[in-house]
Amino acid sequence: MKYNAYLFDFDGTLVNSMPTFVAVMLRILDENNINYEDDIVKVITPLGYAGTAKYFRKLGVSLTEKELIQLMNEYMYDEYLHRIQAKANVISVLKKLKNMGADLNVLTASPHIVLDPCLKRLGIYDLFTNVWSCDDFSTTKADPAIYVSAAEKIGRLAEDILFLDDNYNADKTAKSAGMSVCGVFDESSVEYVDDIKRITDYYIYDFAQLLEL
């Protein structure tokens, strides 16, 4: 095992939630008659709810940031609490890594109100040393400082931690902060696979491949 410290994204990496995330965020824009670019998902995924709310305000949504976050939580909560499932081989691989002595951590744009119940329902919450939302750092995954802070809290050098994410911008930013980075395939980012491969150290299509790194 080359790495014994891991930092995992949540949406699109550990769980198959990106279709829900995308549907909710675009629903809010559509309900407010806001035009957006084709790469909107690539842009907002690392931002978290608060960051996305700020971005939506810049696009012209008239709701306050607080109202937008409340709406996101309302639309998302039931799905995360009851229906969203882990991606293939995620649970078994995480348990194997844990049994091998790996230090497992989560860093996600999703808030704890949906993050924690989902991980607990899937039976994997207790496998992680730290479960962090961007809210815990008062910044987003588009900010290199969040990865530096996470590494400090984990107690390892950034390059000794393997960060895994399906999002191009998050992978690129983590790499710029000095972390080793593994891109993760997700249908929501299929058009960015080659771009992600170019800026990461590894790329996996199935979580089982993580055990081979």
Phi, psi and omega per residue, in radians:
M1 nan 1.935 -3.070
K2 -1.203 -0.632 -3.132
Y3 -2.018 2.497 3.021
N4 -2.162 0.231 3.020
A5 -2.369 2.216 -3.060
Y6 -2.248 2.547 3.056
L7 -2.252 1.928 -3.034
F8 -1.789 2.374 2.830
D9 -1.174 2.923 -3.115
F10 -1.896 -1.172 -3.083
D11 -1.220 2.139 3.114
G12 1.451 -0.159 3.111
T13 -1.958 -1.019 3.086
L14 -1.565 -0.620 -3.074
V15 -2.220 2.693 -3.107
N16 -1.547 1.170 -3.019
S17 -1.933 -0.127 -3.047
M18 -1.053 -0.667 3.080
P19 -1.004 -0.681 3.107
T20 -1.190 -0.812 3.135
F21 -1.008 -0.856 -3.114
V22 -1.091 -0.803 -3.109
A23 -1.049 -0.741 -3.119
V24 -1.169 -0.828 -3.084
M25 -1.145 -0.735 3.116
L26 -1.227 -0.562 3.079
R27 -1.041 -0.759 -3.132
I28 -1.121 -0.750 3.109
L29 -1.124 -0.758 -3.126
D30 -1.140 -0.707 3.129
E31 -1.098 -0.445 -3.132
N32 -1.785 0.210 3.074
N33 0.951 0.789 -3.126
I34 -1.790 2.250 3.044
N35 -1.418 2.530 -3.131
Y36 -2.561 2.778 -3.103
E37 -1.366 2.864 -3.115
D38 -1.124 -0.444 -3.099
D39 -1.641 0.360 -3.075
I40 -0.981 -0.695 -3.112
V41 -1.168 -0.726 3.103
K42 -1.036 -0.648 -3.091
V43 -1.302 -0.792 -2.980
I44 -1.508 -0.381 -3.039
T45 -0.970 -0.735 -3.140
P46 -1.362 -0.084 -2.935
L47 -1.473 -0.333 -3.036
G48 1.337 3.001 -3.106
Y49 -1.142 -0.751 -3.113
A50 -1.142 -0.781 3.121
G51 -1.132 -0.678 3.112
T52 -1.166 -0.679 3.104
A53 -1.056 -0.763 3.097
K54 -1.060 -0.759 -3.121
Y55 -1.136 -0.730 3.120
F56 -1.104 -0.628 3.084
R57 -1.094 -0.693 3.116
K58 -1.149 -0.530 3.116
L59 -1.312 -0.264 3.085
G60 2.085 0.066 3.088
V61 -1.151 2.290 -3.047
S62 -1.481 -0.270 3.101
L63 -1.107 2.619 3.070
T64 -1.249 2.864 3.106
E65 -1.038 -0.708 3.132
K66 -1.104 -0.752 3.130
E67 -1.130 -0.665 3.129
L68 -1.147 -0.773 3.133
I69 -1.103 -0.724 3.098
Q70 -1.069 -0.709 3.137
L71 -1.167 -0.742 3.091
M72 -1.036 -0.827 3.135
N73 -1.077 -0.714 -3.140
E74 -1.082 -0.794 -3.107
Y75 -1.248 -0.572 -3.041
M76 -1.493 -0.611 -2.850
Y77 -0.940 -0.902 -3.038
D78 -1.085 -0.661 -3.138
E79 -1.115 -0.837 -3.127
Y80 -1.177 -0.624 -3.074
L81 -1.244 -0.553 -2.986
H82 -2.159 -0.484 -2.897
R83 -2.117 -0.581 -3.060
I84 -1.137 2.327 -3.056
Q85 -1.973 2.816 3.046
A86 -1.195 2.623 3.072
K87 -1.280 2.886 -3.049
A88 -0.958 2.299 3.043
N89 1.183 0.036 -3.111
V90 -1.099 -0.871 -3.051
I91 -1.109 -0.821 -3.109
S92 -1.131 -0.693 -3.139
V93 -1.196 -0.741 3.108
L94 -1.053 -0.724 3.125
K95 -1.141 -0.674 3.104
K96 -1.145 -0.780 3.115
L97 -1.065 -0.739 3.129
K98 -1.096 -0.741 3.125
N99 -1.153 -0.431 3.107
M100 -1.494 0.007 3.074
G101 1.639 0.214 -3.127
A102 -1.259 2.602 3.061
D103 -1.673 1.944 -3.045
L104 -1.841 2.349 -3.115
N105 -2.470 2.708 3.120
V106 -2.107 2.396 2.997
L107 -2.377 2.012 -3.024
T108 -2.420 2.724 3.055
A109 -1.314 -0.331 -3.113
S110 -1.243 2.540 3.129
P111 -1.364 2.801 -3.108
H112 -1.065 -0.454 -3.079
I113 -1.081 -0.478 3.065
V114 -1.894 -0.554 -3.094
L115 -1.097 -0.983 -3.031
D116 -1.111 -0.838 3.123
P117 -1.059 -0.624 -3.132
C118 -1.169 -0.835 3.127
L119 -1.108 -0.648 3.126
K120 -1.195 -0.726 3.109
R121 -1.077 -0.639 -3.137
L122 -1.374 -0.141 3.082
G123 1.360 0.399 -3.095
I124 -2.120 -0.018 -3.098
Y125 -0.970 -0.751 -3.050
D126 -1.319 -0.089 3.082
L127 -1.327 -0.317 -3.021
F128 -1.704 2.403 3.041
T129 -1.224 -0.736 3.125
N130 -2.353 2.374 3.013
V131 -2.100 1.825 -3.034
W132 -1.952 2.410 2.877
S133 -1.744 2.691 3.046
C134 -0.948 -0.507 3.136
D135 -1.007 -0.518 -3.120
D136 -1.211 -0.332 -3.107
F137 -1.917 -0.060 -3.130
S138 0.968 0.612 3.041
T139 -2.696 -2.976 -3.062
T140 -2.123 3.002 3.110
K141 -1.342 0.030 2.996
A142 -1.542 0.012 -3.106
D143 -1.925 2.054 -3.141
P144 -0.965 -0.477 -3.079
A145 -1.082 -0.483 -3.096
I146 -1.177 -0.582 3.139
Y147 -1.336 -0.635 3.064
V148 -1.101 -0.781 3.129
S149 -1.124 -0.725 3.133
A150 -1.091 -0.758 3.123
A151 -1.066 -0.722 3.119
E152 -1.088 -0.733 -3.139
K153 -1.201 -0.613 3.094
I154 -1.238 -0.500 3.109
G155 1.532 0.478 3.134
R156 -2.263 2.789 2.966
L157 -1.172 2.551 -3.090
A158 -0.979 -0.717 -3.087
E159 -1.218 -0.244 3.117
D160 -1.590 0.005 3.119
I161 -1.903 2.312 3.071
L162 -1.680 2.033 3.116
F163 -1.669 2.337 -3.131
L164 -2.168 2.233 -3.122
D165 -2.721 2.618 3.117
D166 -1.596 -0.107 -3.037
N167 -1.744 2.298 -3.103
Y168 -1.031 -0.854 -3.061
N169 -1.125 -0.708 3.118
A170 -1.150 -0.761 3.117
D171 -1.064 -0.779 -3.120
K172 -1.113 -0.717 -3.111
T173 -1.225 -0.717 3.102
A174 -1.083 -0.684 3.119
K175 -1.133 -0.710 3.129
S176 -1.151 -0.419 3.119
A177 -1.489 -0.037 3.057
G178 1.792 -0.008 -3.135
M179 -1.359 2.661 2.907
S180 -1.336 2.443 -2.973
V181 -2.299 2.380 3.065
C182 -2.129 2.062 3.049
G183 -1.293 2.600 -3.115
V184 -2.174 2.279 3.138
F185 -1.223 2.366 2.971
D186 -2.567 2.506 -3.103
E187 -1.007 -0.521 -3.098
S188 -1.189 -0.367 -3.107
S189 -2.089 0.413 -3.056
V190 -1.020 -0.577 -3.104
E191 -1.304 -0.161 -3.125
Y192 -1.907 0.171 -3.074
V193 -0.970 -0.887 -3.113
D194 -1.102 -0.672 3.110
D195 -1.110 -0.754 -3.140
I196 -1.133 -0.738 3.140
K197 -1.031 -0.605 -3.091
R198 -1.214 -0.455 -3.048
I199 -1.953 0.092 3.136
T200 -2.002 2.870 3.105
D201 -1.423 -0.543 -3.116
Y202 -2.485 2.880 3.022
Y203 -2.568 2.308 3.130
I204 -2.163 2.475 3.075
Y205 -1.679 -0.391 3.140
D206 -2.416 2.474 -3.058
F207 -1.088 -0.450 3.120
A208 -1.035 -0.492 3.130
Q209 -1.139 -0.342 -3.130
L210 -1.066 -0.562 -3.120
L211 -1.258 -0.223 -3.120
E212 -1.648 -0.167 -3.089
L213 -1.300 nan nan
